[in-house]
Amino acid sequence: MPGKASLLPFPEELYLRSLTGRLVGEHLFDGYRRVAAIAYPDRVCAAMAAAAVTSYTYYAGYRDGLAAVFAYDEKIDETARAIASADFDIVYIAFGGEQKLSTVNETTVKTLKALANAGYRRALAVHVRAWLATKQLSTVLSDPSLRQWLESLPEVRVFTADLSSKKFIFNRVKFTEGKASLTPYREASLTDEHVDLLKRSIPPPE
C-alpha cells in the first residue's frame, strides 16, 4: 500500500474512527434502507467503514441485508457492477485517514467512474477526506461524463467538520455549472476528546 500519512498512533486512530463512525451511521445514512460502503483496504479505512455500518445497524434496526462493506482494489469495476445490480440505495465512499491526499483523490475518481460505468443511479455519500482530496469534487466534475452522472443522482451527501465550533455538519451537495456547493441538513456536536483526536490526526496535504 502507499505510504502512511496519518499522524496519530494506531490505537488512537481506531478510537477516532469509532467516534466518527458512530455519527456517520446515525446522520449520513439516515433515511436510507440499505447501505454499501466502499473502503480503501487499509486498517483505518476498514475501521471507519465498519464503525459507520455498526452505528447504522443500531439506528436502522438489526436485520438481514442492512448493509455490505466492499474493498477498493484492482477489481473495482467488478465491485461496482455488483453494487449496481444489488438493492443498495446509497453508496458510501469511505476513503481517507491513512493515505495521502493524492491517493485518496485517485481512488475516489476511479471508484466513481466505475460506479457510473456500472449503471449505479442511486444516492451517494462521501467522506470528508475524499471531499477534500478531490478539491470539493472538482477533480471528478472536470470529467464531463462523471459530471453528468453526479448531477443525475437523486442525492449526494457529504459530512464536513467545523472543529472551532466542535461540530460535524451533514450536507446535501448541489451541482451548479460544474461546481459543487453544500447545503447543511443536520449538525452533530462533538466531544472535546473527539475534536482533539481530529486535530491531531490531520495529515500533511500531499
Number of C-alpha atoms within 10 A of each C-alpha: 7 9 9 12 18 19 16 19 10 13 9 14 23 19 17 23 24 21 19 20 23 20 23 26 23 20 23 25 26 12 10 14 16 19 25 23 25 25 24 25 14 18 14 25 24 21 20 30 30 22 23 26 27 18 22 28 16 13 14 18 11 11 9 7 11 17 19 16 16 20 18 21 14 8 10 20 20 14 19 24 17 15 24 20 11 12 15 21 18 26 25 24 28 30 32 27 27 25 23 20 23 14 17 23 24 15 20 27 19 16 20 21 19 19 24 20 16 18 14 24 17 17 20 23 24 22 20 21 24 26 21 17 23 21 14 19 23 16 16 22 22 12 14 11 13 19 19 14 19 24 17 14 13 11 16 22 22 25 24 19 17 13 16 7 10 16 17 22 20 23 21 18 24 16 16 9 7 16 14 16 12 18 13 14 12 13 17 15 15 19 11 11 10 19 21 14 17 17 12 14 19 15 17 10 10 10
